[in-house]
Amino acid sequence: MFLILALIAGWTGIVVSLSPWVGSWPVLVQAIFYLAAGIVWILPLKPLLRWMELGKWRG
């Protein structure tokens, strides 16, 4: 559970650190960036969640 929280906090820190540059983009491009950033963080968690449920890294 703490690893999940650490990954989310780390990803949030990365996205927030990019906000000065992203803030100067057009609003539609910002929306697409934040939508993608909101989805991409799930990808590294999939193996971790699989391991938590099944007890092994590969399905």
Phi and psi restraints in degrees (value plus and minus 20) as a CYANA .aco file:
   2 PHE   PHI     -88.4   -48.4
   2 PHE   PSI     -52.1   -12.1
   3 LEU   PHI     -87.1   -47.1
   3 LEU   PSI     -59.1   -19.1
   4 ILE   PHI     -81.8   -41.8
   4 ILE   PSI     -66.7   -26.7
   5 LEU   PHI     -83.2   -43.2
   5 LEU   PSI     -58.1   -18.1
   6 ALA   PHI     -86.0   -46.0
   6 ALA   PSI     -61.4   -21.4
   7 LEU   PHI     -84.3   -44.3
   7 LEU   PSI     -62.0   -22.0
   8 ILE   PHI     -85.2   -45.2
   8 ILE   PSI     -63.4   -23.4
   9 ALA   PHI     -84.8   -44.8
   9 ALA   PSI     -60.2   -20.2
  10 GLY   PHI     -84.5   -44.5
  10 GLY   PSI     -64.8   -24.8
  11 TRP   PHI     -83.7   -43.7
  11 TRP   PSI     -60.8   -20.8
  12 THR   PHI     -82.3   -42.3
  12 THR   PSI     -61.8   -21.8
  13 GLY   PHI     -81.4   -41.4
  13 GLY   PSI     -59.8   -19.8
  14 ILE   PHI     -84.7   -44.7
  14 ILE   PSI     -67.6   -27.6
  15 VAL   PHI     -85.6   -45.6
  15 VAL   PSI     -61.1   -21.1
  16 VAL   PHI     -85.4   -45.4
  16 VAL   PSI     -56.6   -16.6
  17 SER   PHI     -87.5   -47.5
  17 SER   PSI     -41.3    -1.3
  18 LEU   PHI    -106.0   -66.0
  18 LEU   PSI     -27.6    12.4
  19 SER   PHI     -80.4   -40.4
  19 SER   PSI     -51.6   -11.6
  20 PRO   PHI     -80.8   -40.8
  20 PRO   PSI     -57.5   -17.5
  21 TRP   PHI     -98.1   -58.1
  21 TRP   PSI     -63.1   -23.1
  22 VAL   PHI     -85.2   -45.2
  22 VAL   PSI     -52.8   -12.8
  23 GLY   PHI     -83.5   -43.5
  23 GLY   PSI     -41.1    -1.1
  24 SER   PHI    -110.2   -70.2
  24 SER   PSI     -24.4    15.6
  25 TRP   PHI     -99.6   -59.6
  25 TRP   PSI     141.1   181.1
  26 PRO   PHI     -80.6   -40.6
  26 PRO   PSI     131.6   171.6
  27 VAL   PHI     -78.2   -38.2
  27 VAL   PSI     -60.6   -20.6
  28 LEU   PHI     -84.7   -44.7
  28 LEU   PSI     -60.0   -20.0
  29 VAL   PHI     -87.4   -47.4
  29 VAL   PSI     -59.0   -19.0
  30 GLN   PHI     -80.2   -40.2
  30 GLN   PSI     -63.8   -23.8
  31 ALA   PHI     -81.5   -41.5
  31 ALA   PSI     -62.7   -22.7
  32 ILE   PHI     -84.9   -44.9
  32 ILE   PSI     -62.6   -22.6
  33 PHE   PHI     -80.2   -40.2
  33 PHE   PSI     -68.9   -28.9
  34 TYR   PHI     -90.1   -50.1
  34 TYR   PSI     -50.5   -10.5
  35 LEU   PHI     -84.9   -44.9
  35 LEU   PSI     -66.8   -26.8
  36 ALA   PHI     -84.0   -44.0
  36 ALA   PSI     -62.8   -22.8
  37 ALA   PHI     -83.5   -43.5
  37 ALA   PSI     -51.8   -11.8
  38 GLY   PHI     -94.5   -54.5
  38 GLY   PSI     -40.0     0.0
  39 ILE   PHI    -116.7   -76.7
  39 ILE   PSI     -57.9   -17.9
  40 VAL   PHI     -82.7   -42.7
  40 VAL   PSI     -50.3   -10.3
  41 TRP   PHI     -84.2   -44.2
  41 TRP   PSI     -37.8     2.2
  42 ILE   PHI     -93.3   -53.3
  42 ILE   PSI     -51.8   -11.8
  43 LEU   PHI     -76.7   -36.7
  43 LEU   PSI     -66.7   -26.7
  44 PRO   PHI     -89.8   -49.8
  44 PRO   PSI     -37.7     2.3
  45 LEU   PHI    -103.4   -63.4
  45 LEU   PSI     -40.1    -0.1
  46 LYS   PHI     -76.6   -36.6
  46 LYS   PSI     -69.0   -29.0
  47 PRO   PHI     -83.7   -43.7
  47 PRO   PSI     -56.7   -16.7
  48 LEU   PHI     -84.9   -44.9
  48 LEU   PSI     -64.6   -24.6
  49 LEU   PHI     -86.4   -46.4
  49 LEU   PSI     -56.9   -16.9
  50 ARG   PHI     -82.9   -42.9
  50 ARG   PSI     -63.0   -23.0
  51 TRP   PHI     -83.4   -43.4
  51 TRP   PSI     -60.1   -20.1
  52 MET   PHI     -84.1   -44.1
  52 MET   PSI     -55.6   -15.6
  53 GLU   PHI    -103.8   -63.8
  53 GLU   PSI     -62.7   -22.7
  54 LEU   PHI    -119.6   -79.6
  54 LEU   PSI     -42.3    -2.3
  55 GLY   PHI      65.7   105.7
  55 GLY   PSI     -11.7    28.3
  56 LYS   PHI    -163.4  -123.4
  56 LYS   PSI     135.7   175.7
  57 TRP   PHI     -97.0   -57.0
  57 TRP   PSI     -51.6   -11.6
  58 ARG   PHI    -126.6   -86.6
  58 ARG   PSI     120.2   160.2
